Amino acid sequence: PIALHLLRRERAKSVSFSDLRFLSELQKSRTKRILFRQWLILILRTLSVGLIILAFARPTYQSGQHWGGQPIPTAVAILVDLSFYTKYRDSTNTLFDQQLEKLNILLSSLDKRDEVVIIPIAAKPGEILSGELKNIIQQCNRLTPTQERANIHAALLQAISHLNTFPQLTHKIFLLTTASGYNWPEIDIKNETLTHSKIFLIKSTTKSFSNTTISQLYFSPWMASTSASSNLTAKVGYVGNSPKNSCPIHLFIENERVNRRSIDLHSGIESTVQIPFIPKRSGWVSGYVESEPDNLSIDNKRYFTFKIPEKTSVTLIESTQQATYYYLREALSAITDFDPTLSLSIISKYDLVPNLLDSTDVLILSDLKNITSNKVASTIYQFVENGGGLLIFPDGTKNLKNNHQHFLRSLNPLRLGEIRGKPSPRNSPYYLDPKNQFHPVFAGLFPRFPSDKVHFYAYYELVKQPGMQSLIHFNSGDIAIASGKRGKGLTILFAFPLDLDWTNWPLSGSFSSSIQRLIRKFAFQTELTNNYLVGDQPIHNGNGHDFYEPLEVLSPTGASILVNTEQGP
């Protein structure tokens, strides 16, 4: 524009004129105005062309940089998935190899002044890689996949802690993970730092991802025996581009394949298959369920351990209260008919001697009036302390004698309160509430609840004390059945007698099943725990254990192992 302006300036022309007398002298002020107008036109022409050029260039201002292009330092937290899902292998490499390659590209794009950390995502918080950027790049080779699941919650808390150290910087979080989808729990972290951070998800995947996992096993131990067939239920998860038909599922017990079933699988849908088997021996039995090999072998097996009880001897003490004794005797007779592991003996209170109880596993007392002396009470105390199981149903006496109250407190840490309600079917009933917290021994026993309720017209109030465990509650919130330990044994106390003026439970089908399961609970002498996949963390009720000391556990092979424990939530 400047050249055009100069070239196009009008030049002075010579005009022949006859006489100059008639021309006045050009004023200097007008000359200055002309000169100013020419400069103004030059500037406007230059700006117009310059603005057109800028419009085509479309310049932007980056907030993450100073004027001049120098980047502002950023606080960066890079979360790298180290769960066993990253071991999935396609035709060339594993998903973890892809993650590592993307991690190196990401690190090379960062500025050396950025505050960078690499946080491994595993089952529990691991070592954070930090320091100068060049040193972090060298440390990346130390990252390897684990046999654990991904705990994204713990890793995000570590990232928040790092970002909070640099409140003046821009915050960025990078998640490097697989596209498997089902190894991530729902994230629920309400944190201001996380809300204002920029989060980037970098996925590693394959063109045709296909994986089968044994997600859960369920085995009902209540009828297991060496003379009857049992079912082990397996839940199988599948992720893939197309359905998988007739997928074989194998059951191994003591490293021997005992059965197999085929199942059709659909992506994203968990399927269920039942595998029958007959245990060859009693005692602790271990095994696993396995699917066909695929590109991720670690989740194709799920291990389990359960106990097949030996013969359990049950002794029932006769009662003078025929109304309550009748229903219990009939239920026990029916139980021993369909459960081959149980044997029943019925004795009178006069036969209650230590030698007889030596061959008894479970003792059932339906009438506290049978506790006629300190000698009888001492015999029962000794039986429980040596590891015996005791079931106690109180009688319908409104005011228990002091010696009977003392007897109950010596076996179970509780305080017996007043009678709630009135013993009569005409009263408004209470009922067992399986929706309230209950022990797994009662799982599945009330399938038609609440349409088919077990009614209770009155009961003794059981006031919970330290060391007492409530097994199931009434709808009022009071304890219906409680347990407590004395020595090596366990006592289970019911808050009601088996009298139809107190409850109609003896007429319900769940009554016999409940008694049978409680007897089996004594035979197991341990809590029934879940089954675990490699990498899962077993959870154990550690009441009475010091978490700062190693815990001795027994493996399925019978070996004793010392393990370090962590206190959970």
ZAMAR-377982 format. One record per residue (C-alpha): residue in one letter; x, y, z. Coordinates in Angstrom, 3 decimals, padded with zeros to 6 digits, always signed. Each point is the difference from the previous one (the first is absolute). Layout:
 residuo       c1       c2       c3
       A        X        Y        Z
...
This chain:
 residuo       c1       c2       c3
       P +000.000 +000.000 +000.000
       I +002.874 +002.357 +000.681
       A +001.455 -000.564 -003.471
       L -003.372 +000.457 -001.642
       H -000.524 +003.159 +001.970
       L +003.311 +001.493 -001.068
       L -000.313 -001.033 -003.619
       R -003.485 +001.337 -000.378
       R +000.687 +003.422 +001.455
       E -001.126 +002.717 -002.380
       R +002.898 +001.964 -001.448
       A -000.094 +003.752 -000.650
       K -000.827 +000.945 -003.551
       S +001.319 +003.073 -001.836
       V -002.793 +002.134 -001.307
       S +000.758 +002.875 -002.334
       F -001.668 +003.102 +001.212
       S +000.085 +003.447 -001.377
       D +000.375 +001.979 +003.110
       L +000.719 -000.840 +003.661
       R -001.340 +003.201 +001.337
       F -003.410 -001.443 +000.592
       L +001.203 -002.968 +002.151
       S +000.253 +000.358 +003.783
       E +002.724 -001.711 +001.966
       L -000.879 -003.483 +001.270
       Q -000.515 +000.079 +003.748
       K +002.350 -002.148 +002.132
       S -002.834 -001.311 +002.216
       R -001.729 -001.590 -002.952
       T +003.209 -001.698 -000.981
       K +000.246 -001.636 +003.472
       R -003.589 -001.271 -000.273
       I +000.730 -001.638 -003.294
       L +003.136 -001.623 +001.407
       F -001.885 -001.343 +003.091
       R -002.737 -001.442 -002.197
       Q +002.549 -001.811 -002.099
       W +001.619 -001.615 +003.069
       L -003.416 -000.967 +001.368
       I -000.924 -001.663 -003.268
       L +003.344 -001.870 +000.079
       I -000.640 -001.298 +003.541
       L -003.575 -001.110 -000.748
       R +001.077 -001.806 -003.156
       T +002.760 -001.799 +001.932
       L -002.340 -001.023 +002.883
       S -002.680 -001.278 -002.355
       V +002.430 -002.282 -001.801
       G +001.566 -001.122 +003.301
       L -003.374 -000.850 +001.540
       I -000.939 -002.038 -003.071
       I +003.235 -001.987 +000.394
       L -000.687 -000.570 +003.740
       A -003.533 -001.170 -000.763
       F +001.345 -002.705 -002.309
       A +002.721 -000.967 +002.535
       R -002.639 -000.431 +002.811
       P +002.386 +000.621 +002.929
       T -000.997 -001.237 +003.556
       Y +001.224 +000.624 +003.509
       Q +000.864 -003.160 +001.966
       S -000.804 +000.388 +003.686
       G +002.606 -002.605 +000.881
       Q +002.791 +002.173 -001.433
       H +001.561 +003.341 +000.623
       W -000.033 +002.566 -002.794
       G +002.815 -001.086 -002.208
       G -000.810 -003.734 +000.094
       Q +001.730 -001.002 +003.253
       P -002.226 -002.679 +001.700
       I -001.205 +000.414 +003.612
       P +001.015 -002.934 +002.291
       T -002.793 -002.537 +000.677
       A -000.618 -002.476 +002.844
       V -000.528 -003.358 -001.712
       A -001.142 -003.313 +001.520
       I +000.238 -003.001 -002.339
       L -001.967 -003.064 +001.168
       V +001.178 -003.254 -001.603
       D -002.171 -003.128 +000.185
       L +002.066 -002.939 +001.295
       S -002.926 -002.403 +000.532
       F +000.137 -003.503 -001.425
       Y -002.352 +001.035 -002.839
       T +002.923 +001.823 -001.606
       K +001.625 -003.405 -000.650
       Y -002.501 -000.630 -002.786
       R +002.054 -000.923 -003.085
       D -000.939 +000.428 -003.625
       S +002.012 -001.240 -002.976
       T +002.874 +002.452 +000.603
       N +000.232 +001.162 +003.612
       T -001.894 +000.483 +003.256
       L -002.260 +002.886 +000.921
       F +002.587 +001.000 +002.575
       D +002.655 +000.311 -002.739
       Q -002.350 +002.403 -001.786
       Q -000.472 +001.972 +003.206
       L +003.752 +000.242 +000.516
       E +000.491 +001.290 -003.538
       K -002.699 +002.658 +000.468
       L +001.496 +000.924 +003.370
       N +003.403 +000.705 -001.579
       I -001.631 +002.167 -002.688
       L -001.897 +001.920 +002.667
       L +003.110 +000.569 +002.119
       S +001.995 +001.245 -003.001
       S -002.677 +002.644 -000.669
       L +000.229 +001.483 +003.516
       D +002.178 +002.929 +001.001
       K +002.961 -000.595 +002.275
       R -001.410 +002.593 +002.432
       D -003.271 -001.956 +000.461
       E -000.603 -001.664 +003.365
       V -000.593 -003.592 -001.141
       V -000.737 -003.218 +001.923
       I -000.921 -003.480 -001.239
       I -002.495 -001.827 +002.243
       P -000.447 -003.786 -000.470
       I -003.607 -001.231 +000.117
       A -000.162 -003.346 +001.822
       A -001.947 -001.554 +002.890
       K +001.675 +002.271 +002.551
       P +002.072 +003.213 -000.219
       G +003.461 -000.659 -001.404
       E +003.280 +001.882 -000.340
       I -000.369 +003.331 -001.825
       L +002.614 +000.866 -002.643
       S +001.072 +003.623 +000.382
       G +002.985 +002.312 -000.461
       E +001.470 +001.660 -003.064
       L -001.707 -000.825 -003.276
       K +003.022 -001.746 -001.508
       N +000.310 -002.218 +003.064
       I -003.710 -000.881 -000.115
       I +000.382 -001.093 -003.625
       Q +002.820 -002.341 +001.031
       Q -002.057 -001.411 +002.895
       C -002.892 -001.000 -002.272
       N +001.742 -003.298 -000.729
       R -000.688 -000.982 +003.637
       L -003.749 -000.112 -000.655
       T -001.349 -003.522 -000.522
       P -003.535 -001.457 +000.089
       T -001.126 -001.583 +003.271
       Q -002.393 -002.842 +000.865
       E -002.332 +002.480 +001.675
       R -003.158 +001.832 -000.917
       A +000.009 +003.746 -000.627
       N -000.840 +002.278 +002.950
       I -000.608 +003.269 -001.827
       H -001.402 +001.619 +003.160
       A +003.284 -000.282 +001.921
       A +002.034 +001.193 -002.993
       L -002.183 +003.114 -000.447
       L +000.457 +000.889 +003.661
       Q +003.777 -000.152 -000.541
       A -000.376 +002.233 -003.063
       I -002.036 +002.545 +001.973
       S +002.680 +000.064 +002.689
       H +002.673 +000.780 -002.613
       L -002.037 +002.728 -001.717
       N -000.820 +001.678 +003.306
       T +003.735 +000.506 +000.519
       F +000.022 +002.460 -002.930
       P -003.178 +002.106 +000.321
       Q +001.408 +002.807 -002.190
       L +000.503 -002.265 -003.052
       T -002.405 -001.394 -002.561
       H -001.060 -003.542 +000.969
       K -000.156 -002.890 -002.472
       I -000.747 -003.703 +000.535
       F +000.720 -002.645 -002.641
       L -001.587 -003.484 +000.328
       L +001.752 -002.737 -001.953
       T -002.163 -003.107 +000.084
       T -001.516 -002.792 -002.066
       A -003.369 -000.004 -001.701
       S -001.209 -003.155 +001.764
       G -002.561 +002.063 +001.890
       Y -001.008 -002.393 +002.767
       N +003.162 +000.331 +002.087
       W -000.883 +003.548 +001.088
       P -002.293 +000.660 +002.954
       E -002.308 +002.994 +000.151
       I +001.978 +003.073 +001.065
       D -001.637 +002.235 +002.586
       I +002.527 +002.566 +001.224
       K -001.323 +003.469 +000.769
       N +003.112 +002.145 +000.000
       E +000.518 +003.566 -001.162
       T +003.500 -000.705 -001.332
       L -001.315 -002.874 -002.119
       T -002.919 +002.089 -001.243
       H +002.246 +002.814 -001.266
       S +002.666 -002.268 -001.503
       K +000.200 -000.855 -003.678
       I -000.359 -003.794 -000.328
       F +001.142 -001.882 -003.096
       L -000.826 -003.688 -000.656
       I +002.522 -001.893 -002.121
       K -001.277 -003.488 -000.835
       S +001.920 -002.986 -001.296
       T -002.071 -002.501 -001.936
       T +000.053 -002.549 -002.793
       K -002.067 -000.373 -003.146
       S -001.679 -003.176 +001.246
       F -000.076 -000.168 +003.807
       S -001.353 -003.327 +001.300
       N +000.254 -001.181 +003.595
       T -001.803 -002.488 +002.246
       T +000.185 +000.233 +003.789
       I -001.344 -002.210 +002.802
       S -001.482 +002.865 +001.993
       Q -001.587 -001.786 +002.971
       L -000.615 -003.421 +001.545
       Y -002.750 -001.036 +002.366
       F -000.245 -003.238 +001.925
       S -002.703 -000.768 +002.548
       P +001.668 -001.986 +002.794
       W -003.177 -000.865 +001.888
       M -000.658 -003.335 -001.715
       A +003.505 -000.940 -001.176
       S +001.089 -003.527 +000.863
       T +002.007 -002.873 -001.445
       S -003.180 -001.942 -000.782
       A -001.981 +002.659 -001.882
       S +000.480 +002.080 -003.112
       S +000.600 +003.739 +000.454
       N -000.104 +002.887 -002.448
       L +002.680 +002.625 -000.402
       T -001.347 +003.115 -001.750
       A +002.393 +002.066 -002.128
       K -000.622 +003.473 -001.406
       V +001.875 +000.617 -003.242
       G +000.657 +003.433 -001.491
       Y +000.895 +000.631 -003.629
       V +001.141 +002.975 -002.078
       G +000.328 -000.362 -003.759
       N -001.129 +001.175 -003.413
       S -002.271 -003.002 -000.618
       P -001.801 -002.653 +002.111
       K +001.931 -003.066 +001.135
       N -001.944 -003.249 -000.325
       S +000.549 -003.263 +001.881
       C +002.810 +001.338 +002.151
       P +001.240 -002.895 +002.233
       I +000.250 +000.592 +003.770
       H +002.035 -002.585 +001.936
       L -000.176 -000.910 +003.701
       F +003.188 -001.270 +001.672
       I +000.119 -001.386 +003.549
       E +003.355 -000.898 +001.527
       N +001.569 +000.672 -003.463
       E -002.245 -002.607 -001.649
       R -002.656 +000.931 -002.535
       V -003.303 -001.361 +001.283
       N -002.515 +001.607 -002.379
       R -000.583 +002.528 -002.768
       R -002.879 +001.995 -001.400
       S -000.447 +002.121 -003.152
       I -001.524 +003.464 +000.017
       D -000.908 +002.643 -002.602
       L +001.522 +003.406 +000.751
       H -001.039 +003.477 -001.127
       S +002.165 +003.087 +000.315
       G -000.650 +002.097 +003.097
       I -002.459 -002.535 +001.464
       E +000.901 -002.202 +002.974
       S -001.172 -003.598 -000.486
       T -000.541 -002.729 +002.608
       V +000.766 -003.712 -000.196
       Q -000.473 -002.768 +002.589
       I +002.553 -002.802 +000.212
       P -000.991 -003.075 +002.054
       F +002.533 -002.134 +001.863
       I +000.260 -002.514 +002.837
       P +002.820 +000.622 +002.528
       K +002.281 -003.018 +000.424
       R +000.917 +000.744 +003.601
       S -000.970 +002.114 +002.973
       G +002.028 +002.849 +001.446
       W +001.415 +003.005 -001.816
       V -000.236 -000.315 -003.791
       S +001.677 +002.400 -002.433
       G -000.252 +000.451 -003.746
       Y -000.676 +002.464 -002.782
       V -002.313 +000.726 -002.912
       E +001.683 +000.721 -003.331
       S -001.096 +001.260 -003.401
       E +001.765 -000.575 -003.303
       P +003.356 +001.836 -000.452
       D -000.107 +003.421 -001.637
       N +002.310 +003.001 -000.359
       L -000.294 +000.810 +003.712
       S +000.554 -003.233 +001.912
       I +000.141 +001.361 +003.555
       D -003.792 +000.407 +000.405
       N -000.923 -003.331 -001.596
       K +000.204 -001.741 +003.406
       R -001.773 +000.638 +003.275
       Y +001.080 -001.934 +003.057
       F -002.165 -001.175 +002.895
       T +000.235 -001.868 +003.288
       F -002.913 -001.451 +001.944
       K -000.584 -002.568 +002.704
       I -001.877 -003.274 -000.353
       P -000.966 -000.886 +003.573
       E +000.446 -003.423 +001.491
       K -002.677 -001.570 +002.181
       T -001.441 +002.512 +002.451
       S -001.523 -001.403 +003.175
       V -003.023 +001.926 +001.314
       T -001.380 -000.595 +003.499
       L -003.439 +001.279 +001.043
       I -000.909 +000.162 +003.704
       E -003.570 -001.023 +000.702
       S -002.344 +002.616 +001.429
       T -003.048 -000.110 +002.222
       Q -001.458 +002.732 -002.207
       Q -001.479 -002.350 -002.593
       A -001.439 +002.834 -002.113
       T +003.447 +001.468 -000.680
       Y +001.915 -003.276 +000.017
       Y -002.289 -001.612 -002.594
       Y +000.718 +002.422 -002.854
       L +003.743 -000.033 +000.607
       R +000.151 -003.795 +000.139
       E -002.018 -000.366 -003.211
       A +002.147 +002.576 -001.820
       L +003.233 -001.724 +001.064
       S -001.335 -003.403 -001.085
       A -000.804 +001.428 -003.440
       I +003.405 +001.680 -000.236
       T +001.934 -003.206 +000.719
       D -002.075 -001.813 -002.639
       F +001.084 +002.265 -002.870
       D +003.447 +001.046 +001.293
       P +002.238 -003.105 +000.071
       T +002.733 +001.785 +001.970
       L -002.209 +000.436 +003.112
       S -000.862 -002.566 +002.661
       L -002.513 +000.632 +002.812
       S -000.077 -001.238 +003.600
       I -002.716 +000.873 +002.524
       I +000.852 -000.216 +003.707
       S -001.574 +001.035 +003.276
       K +001.485 +002.598 +002.313
       Y +001.129 -002.793 +002.321
       D +002.268 -001.427 -002.730
       L +001.815 +003.315 -000.389
       V +003.484 -001.086 +001.090
       P +003.454 +001.015 -001.343
       N +000.736 -003.450 -001.455
       L -003.134 +000.107 -002.144
       L +000.806 +003.470 -001.352
       D +003.465 -001.129 -001.115
       S -001.628 -001.524 -003.085
       T -002.352 +002.972 -000.602
       D +000.703 +002.871 -002.392
       V -003.179 +002.028 +000.481
       L -002.193 +000.085 +003.112
       I -003.555 +001.398 -000.185
       L -001.753 +001.252 +003.131
       S -003.692 +000.899 -000.322
       D -000.862 +000.420 +003.672
       L +002.084 +001.906 +002.549
       K -001.735 -001.970 +002.743
       N +002.381 -002.827 -000.936
       I +002.784 +002.033 +001.627
       T -000.819 -001.356 +003.424
       S +003.383 +000.343 +001.717
       N +003.411 +001.613 -000.193
       K +001.379 -003.412 -000.996
       V -002.156 -000.092 -003.143
       A +000.937 +003.599 -000.828
       S +003.724 -000.776 +000.474
       T -000.295 -003.007 -002.332
       I -001.451 +002.201 -002.733
       Y +002.625 +002.731 +000.617
       Q +002.765 -002.577 -000.449
       F -001.634 -001.365 -003.151
       V -000.078 +003.446 -001.639
       E +003.516 +000.933 +001.120
       N +001.350 -003.156 -001.656
       G -001.477 +001.049 -003.352
       G -003.583 -001.253 +000.152
       G -002.969 +001.837 -001.488
       L -003.066 +000.860 +002.065
       L -003.484 +001.079 -001.165
       I -002.290 +001.400 +002.713
       F -003.730 +000.668 -000.252
       P -001.379 +001.645 +003.177
       D -003.227 -001.244 +001.548
       G -003.096 +002.155 +000.270
       T +000.616 +001.073 +003.602
       K -000.663 +003.692 +000.434
       N +002.628 +000.460 +002.683
       L +003.083 -002.162 -000.411
       K +001.677 -001.143 +003.194
       N +003.249 +001.663 +001.001
       N +001.986 -003.203 -000.546
       H -001.380 -000.301 -003.549
       Q +000.872 +003.643 -000.757
       H +003.511 -000.600 +001.327
       F +000.258 -003.154 -002.120
       L -000.861 +001.922 -003.199
       R +002.362 +002.890 +000.787
       S +002.851 -002.455 +000.606
       L -000.424 -001.402 -003.521
       N -000.959 +003.085 -001.968
       P +000.981 +003.610 +000.795
       L -003.484 +001.460 +000.206
       R -002.551 +001.446 +002.358
       L -003.483 -001.492 -000.047
       G -002.607 +002.750 +000.014
       E -003.770 +000.055 +000.298
       I -002.525 -001.910 -002.083
       R -001.185 +002.006 -003.007
       G -003.604 -000.641 -001.094
       K -002.406 -002.550 +001.486
       P +000.054 -003.760 -000.652
       S -003.219 -000.353 -001.992
       P -000.739 -000.395 -003.736
       R -002.644 +002.719 +000.387
       N +002.673 +002.665 +000.477
       S +001.558 +002.075 -002.765
       P +003.021 -002.037 -001.018
       Y +003.647 +000.823 -000.495
       Y +001.920 -001.780 -002.742
       L +003.548 -000.886 -001.049
       D +001.277 +002.669 -002.347
       P +002.479 -001.454 -002.529
       K +000.373 +003.476 -001.511
       N +001.733 +001.085 +003.183
       Q +003.631 -001.042 +000.436
       F +000.135 -003.775 +000.507
       H +002.575 -002.802 +000.102
       P +000.682 -001.838 -003.329
       V -001.241 -003.222 +001.613
       F -003.559 +001.279 -000.616
       A +000.563 +001.044 -003.625
       G -002.779 -001.133 -002.331
       L -002.216 -001.475 +002.738
       F -002.743 +002.626 -000.358
       P -000.595 +000.198 -003.791
       R -003.665 +001.085 +000.300
       F +000.614 +002.766 +002.511
       P -001.934 +002.220 +000.717
       S -003.116 -001.775 -001.351
       D +000.741 -003.087 +002.141
       K +001.269 +001.196 +003.388
       V +000.953 -001.999 +003.067
       H -002.005 +001.491 +002.889
       F +001.129 +000.548 +003.583
       Y -002.519 +001.121 +002.608
       A +002.509 +000.435 +002.844
       Y +003.729 -000.345 +000.639
       Y +002.689 +000.663 +002.594
       E +001.988 +003.169 -000.550
       L +003.687 -000.878 -000.542
       V +002.174 +002.990 +000.929
       K +003.234 -000.200 -001.947
       Q +003.287 +000.047 +001.899
       P +003.645 +000.061 -001.242
       G +000.933 -003.374 -001.498
       M -003.544 -000.901 -001.026
       Q -000.969 -000.402 -003.673
       S -003.533 +000.557 -001.255
       L -000.998 -002.464 -002.730
       I -003.440 +001.282 -001.008
       H -002.432 +002.698 +001.227
       F -003.688 +000.577 +000.433
       N -001.663 +002.787 -001.970
       S +000.049 +002.019 +003.238
       G +003.827 +000.016 -000.151
       D +000.399 -002.288 +003.014
       I +002.225 -003.082 -000.206
       A -001.808 -003.265 -000.813
       I +002.976 -002.405 +000.027
       A +003.453 +000.694 +001.492
       S +003.279 -001.866 +000.412
       G +002.945 +000.228 +002.362
       K +003.244 -001.852 +000.626
       R +001.274 -001.715 +003.118
       G +003.370 -001.673 -000.338
       K +000.147 -001.828 -003.346
       G -003.761 -000.469 -000.269
       L -002.969 +002.028 -001.137
       T -003.444 +000.507 +001.539
       I -003.058 +001.099 -001.988
       L -002.909 +001.445 +001.985
       F -003.524 +000.520 -001.326
       A -002.098 +002.867 +001.410
       F -003.182 -002.083 +000.065
       P -001.215 -003.479 +000.967
       L -001.407 -002.403 -002.595
       D -003.543 +000.541 +001.216
       L -002.834 +000.803 -002.413
       D -001.198 +002.667 +002.423
       W +003.331 +001.734 -000.588
       T +000.676 -000.722 -003.705
       N -001.236 -001.980 -002.997
       W +003.559 -000.588 -001.248
       P -000.057 -003.788 +000.754
       L -002.793 -000.281 -002.601
       S +002.094 +001.736 -002.690
       G +002.242 -001.800 -002.469
       S +002.874 +002.336 +000.869
       F +000.143 -001.333 +003.580
       S +001.567 -003.404 -000.762
       S +002.399 +001.524 -002.524
       S +001.135 +002.643 +002.494
       I +000.679 -002.577 +002.730
       Q +001.879 -002.220 -002.467
       R +002.180 +002.884 -001.179
       L +000.775 +001.120 +003.553
       I +001.088 -003.566 +000.837
       R +002.228 -000.045 -003.079
       K +001.463 +003.353 +001.039
       F +001.343 -001.744 +003.128
       A +001.500 -002.743 -002.158
       F +001.954 +002.482 -002.128
       Q +001.617 +001.730 +003.003
       T +000.854 +002.933 -002.283
       E -001.678 +002.787 -001.897
       L -000.965 -000.915 -003.550
       T +002.032 +002.344 -002.188
       N -000.207 +001.018 -003.615
       N +002.013 -001.389 -002.881
       Y +002.822 +002.033 -001.518
       L +001.607 +000.733 -003.323
       V +003.762 +000.408 -000.207
       G +000.712 +003.568 +001.109
       D -003.086 +000.359 +002.202
       Q +000.422 +001.014 +003.634
       P -001.609 -002.433 +002.473
       I -002.074 +001.719 +002.682
       H -000.201 -001.531 +003.471
       N -001.884 +001.086 +003.101
       G +002.947 +000.771 +002.266
       N -001.720 +000.514 +003.339
       G +002.511 -000.815 +002.715
       H +003.035 +000.125 -002.296
       D +002.851 +002.498 +000.206
       F +000.491 +001.395 -003.499
       Y +003.585 +000.966 +000.762
       E +001.021 -003.640 +000.316
       P +000.106 -002.704 -002.718
       L -003.057 -002.239 -000.214
       E +000.354 -003.778 -000.284
       V -002.215 -001.435 -002.733
       L -000.539 -003.541 -001.247
       S +000.299 -000.568 -003.743
       P -002.196 -002.516 -001.878
       T +002.944 -002.404 -000.070
       G +000.226 +000.069 +003.796
       A +003.144 +002.134 +000.174
       S +000.191 +002.670 +002.696
       I +000.973 +003.444 -001.339
       L +000.742 +003.294 +001.775
       V -001.444 +002.964 -001.916
       N +000.071 +003.729 +000.617
       T -003.419 +001.604 +000.386
       E -001.512 +003.398 -000.666
       Q -002.910 +001.543 +001.863
       G -002.837 +000.598 -002.413
       P -002.919 +002.448 +000.120
